[in-house]
Amino acid sequence: MTTASTPKGERRRHALVAAAVELLIEGGFDAVRHRAVAERAGLPLASTTYYFESLDELIGAAIEQHGRAELARGRAVLAAMTEPPRGVDHLVELVIDQLLGPVNANDAEAVLLRYERLVATGRRPYLRPLMLELGAELRTLLMDTCVRAGAELDHVRLEQLIALVDGAVVNALIEVNPDPRAAAKRMLRDALA
């Protein structure tokens, strides 16, 4: 990576990463191309190769920024809780929000991106260390959420619940009118009841 050692360079690098995140959200990995990122950021095409040695490095930076923003949002939700959540339904909502993100107007697409980046790691080994790191931080956040809710889970049970949600989401995403959040809630509620 070429370092952006000046404030202007830092701003440009940040603009490129932000543009790559937007494209990733809108169209997945295929949407993140040098030209598209530069146009979205309002910068010359050459800036993408000046600040990033490869498209893979730019994608990695975008995945990291997006993942860290999700974790920060999840930590903020946990920190804002003034009382422990009461009941299984409230715990299910918290866990699903931590795993799938907040509800938004285009929920299936937002959830698809989360799973797309997980699956993409298999074909993009350069993402593996980052995804393992983000995954470990997410698991810590989930465990903290469950502890705050008074749910007694060990790490094995937490992995089982994550796998249950992942399976429900993937199955729901292949439906004609997917509702991955509802499918995941049903499965998780049954498992925690």
C-alpha positions as a printed NumPy array, in Angstrom:
array([[  0.   ,   0.   ,   0.   ],
       [  1.168,   3.477,  -0.772],
       [  0.826,   5.514,   2.377],
       [ -1.215,   8.645,   2.272],
       [  1.175,  10.74 ,   4.33 ],
       [ -0.505,  14.098,   3.862],
       [ -3.946,  15.208,   5.037],
       [ -4.998,  15.48 ,   1.382],
       [ -3.727,  11.959,   0.755],
       [ -5.592,  10.633,   3.783],
       [ -8.794,  12.308,   2.592],
       [ -8.397,  10.822,  -0.884],
       [ -7.661,   7.352,   0.45 ],
       [-10.678,   7.58 ,   2.768],
       [-12.882,   8.766,  -0.126],
       [-11.801,   5.79 ,  -2.214],
       [-12.534,   3.333,   0.591],
       [-15.92 ,   4.965,   1.279],
       [-16.781,   4.758,  -2.425],
       [-15.764,   1.092,  -2.504],
       [-17.976,   0.408,   0.533],
       [-20.95 ,   2.043,  -1.192],
       [-20.384,   0.017,  -4.349],
       [-19.969,  -3.155,  -2.342],
       [-23.279,  -2.525,  -0.591],
       [-25.06 ,  -1.714,  -3.848],
       [-23.72 ,  -4.444,  -6.089],
       [-21.449,  -6.816,  -4.229],
       [-17.856,  -7.631,  -5.108],
       [-18.417,  -7.385,  -8.871],
       [-19.375,  -3.719,  -8.534],
       [-16.019,  -2.737,  -7.016],
       [-13.778,  -1.841,  -9.956],
       [-11.036,   0.776, -10.187],
       [-12.982,   3.015, -12.558],
       [-16.266,   2.752, -10.646],
       [-14.557,   3.534,  -7.337],
       [-12.69 ,   6.526,  -8.753],
       [-15.848,   7.913, -10.361],
       [-17.872,   7.442,  -7.177],
       [-15.152,   9.158,  -5.134],
       [-14.815,  11.973,  -7.677],
       [-11.098,  11.276,  -8.088],
       [ -8.851,  10.442, -11.033],
       [ -8.67 ,   6.784, -12.015],
       [ -4.93 ,   6.712, -11.239],
       [ -5.642,   7.474,  -7.584],
       [ -6.954,   3.951,  -7.028],
       [ -3.595,   2.452,  -7.975],
       [ -1.623,   5.179,  -6.238],
       [ -3.211,   4.561,  -2.842],
       [ -3.804,   0.807,  -3.239],
       [ -1.394,  -1.72 ,  -4.727],
       [ -4.263,  -3.807,  -6.079],
       [ -8.012,  -4.033,  -6.33 ],
       [ -7.838,  -6.783,  -3.719],
       [ -6.23 ,  -4.356,  -1.268],
       [ -8.948,  -1.779,  -1.945],
       [-11.675,  -4.388,  -1.456],
       [-10.015,  -5.508,   1.766],
       [ -9.968,  -1.927,   3.043],
       [-13.655,  -1.537,   2.153],
       [-14.605,  -4.797,   3.875],
       [-12.656,  -3.771,   6.95 ],
       [-14.249,  -0.321,   7.124],
       [-17.735,  -1.742,   6.652],
       [-17.184,  -4.537,   9.167],
       [-15.695,  -2.212,  11.774],
       [-18.62 ,   0.199,  11.327],
       [-21.041,  -2.692,  11.953],
       [-19.139,  -3.714,  15.084],
       [-19.086,  -0.118,  16.345],
       [-22.84 ,   0.129,  15.838],
       [-23.337,  -3.144,  17.71 ],
       [-21.144,  -1.995,  20.59 ],
       [-23.062,   1.273,  20.758],
       [-26.353,  -0.628,  20.98 ],
       [-24.95 ,  -2.738,  23.803],
       [-23.531,   0.298,  25.621],
       [-26.843,   2.158,  25.334],
       [-28.765,  -0.581,  27.13 ],
       [-29.736,   0.816,  30.494],
       [-31.442,  -2.358,  31.681],
       [-30.819,  -5.98 ,  30.85 ],
       [-33.144,  -7.231,  28.119],
       [-36.073,  -9.183,  29.448],
       [-37.288, -12.382,  27.866],
       [-36.292, -14.57 ,  24.954],
       [-37.921, -12.337,  22.333],
       [-35.834,  -9.34 ,  23.337],
       [-32.65 , -11.441,  23.355],
       [-33.516, -12.831,  19.92 ],
       [-33.955,  -9.289,  18.561],
       [-30.594,  -8.205,  19.982],
       [-28.706, -11.221,  18.656],
       [-30.314, -10.999,  15.217],
       [-29.489,  -7.291,  15.015],
       [-25.87 ,  -8.05 ,  15.938],
       [-25.642, -10.82 ,  13.326],
       [-27.7  ,  -9.306,  10.5  ],
       [-27.506,  -5.582,  11.163],
       [-30.335,  -3.177,  11.83 ],
       [-33.587,  -3.494,   9.942],
       [-33.629,  -1.354,   6.808],
       [-35.859,  -0.852,   3.804],
       [-33.873,  -3.273,   1.625],
       [-33.227,  -5.856,   4.311],
       [-32.663,  -8.916,   2.122],
       [-29.972,  -7.076,   0.124],
       [-28.216,  -5.839,   3.268],
       [-28.221,  -9.329,   4.738],
       [-27.026, -10.756,   1.412],
       [-23.935,  -8.523,   1.535],
       [-23.066,  -9.808,   5.005],
       [-23.188, -13.388,   3.785],
       [-21.604, -12.608,   0.45 ],
       [-18.45 , -11.366,   2.154],
       [-18.308, -14.478,   4.335],
       [-18.637, -16.815,   1.375],
       [-16.27 , -14.719,  -0.747],
       [-13.498, -15.414,   1.722],
       [-13.307, -18.936,   0.325],
       [-12.343, -17.58 ,  -3.105],
       [-10.434, -14.56 ,  -1.834],
       [ -7.898, -15.906,   0.653],
       [ -6.47 , -12.414,   1.217],
       [ -9.691, -11.672,   3.137],
       [ -9.359, -14.652,   5.484],
       [ -7.231, -13.003,   8.232],
       [ -9.499,  -9.942,   8.283],
       [-12.694, -11.993,   8.33 ],
       [-11.342, -14.172,  11.147],
       [-10.473, -11.051,  13.143],
       [-13.87 ,  -9.415,  12.533],
       [-15.607, -12.716,  13.313],
       [-13.779, -13.025,  16.634],
       [-14.794,  -9.479,  17.563],
       [-18.409, -10.226,  16.6  ],
       [-18.41 , -13.354,  18.749],
       [-17.123, -11.339,  21.704],
       [-19.87 ,  -8.78 ,  21.122],
       [-22.49 , -11.539,  20.925],
       [-21.22 , -13.145,  24.111],
       [-21.305,  -9.755,  25.874],
       [-24.865,  -9.251,  24.613],
       [-25.955, -12.657,  25.91 ],
       [-24.256, -12.088,  29.285],
       [-25.989,  -8.709,  29.593],
       [-29.294, -10.458,  28.851],
       [-28.633, -13.084,  31.495],
       [-28.394, -15.912,  28.969],
       [-25.954, -18.575,  30.076],
       [-24.066, -19.602,  26.947],
       [-20.639, -21.051,  26.495],
       [-18.599, -20.619,  23.325],
       [-19.736, -23.954,  21.897],
       [-23.412, -23.056,  22.318],
       [-22.777, -19.613,  20.817],
       [-21.206, -21.238,  17.727],
       [-24.234, -23.523,  17.436],
       [-26.619, -20.561,  17.553],
       [-24.597, -18.657,  14.948],
       [-24.616, -21.726,  12.674],
       [-28.374, -22.059,  13.166],
       [-28.952, -18.439,  12.182],
       [-26.553, -18.734,   9.226],
       [-28.403, -21.786,   7.907],
       [-31.801, -20.145,   8.292],
       [-30.596, -17.001,   6.522],
       [-28.989, -18.822,   3.603],
       [-32.112, -20.944,   3.089],
       [-34.329, -17.861,   3.244],
       [-32.189, -15.964,   0.74 ],
       [-32.949, -18.513,  -1.983],
       [-36.701, -17.997,  -1.666],
       [-38.675, -15.893,  -4.154],
       [-39.599, -13.293,  -1.528],
       [-36.847, -13.72 ,   1.016],
       [-37.315, -12.686,   4.602],
       [-34.059, -13.867,   6.155],
       [-34.582, -11.952,   9.381],
       [-37.93 , -13.63 ,  10.119],
       [-36.541, -17.084,   9.336],
       [-33.525, -16.506,  11.591],
       [-35.729, -15.204,  14.413],
       [-37.961, -18.277,  14.296],
       [-35.005, -20.657,  14.453],
       [-33.207, -18.725,  17.168],
       [-36.349, -18.31 ,  19.295],
       [-36.965, -22.069,  19.163],
       [-33.362, -22.808,  20.098],
       [-33.319, -20.389,  23.031],
       [-36.773, -21.23 ,  24.394]])
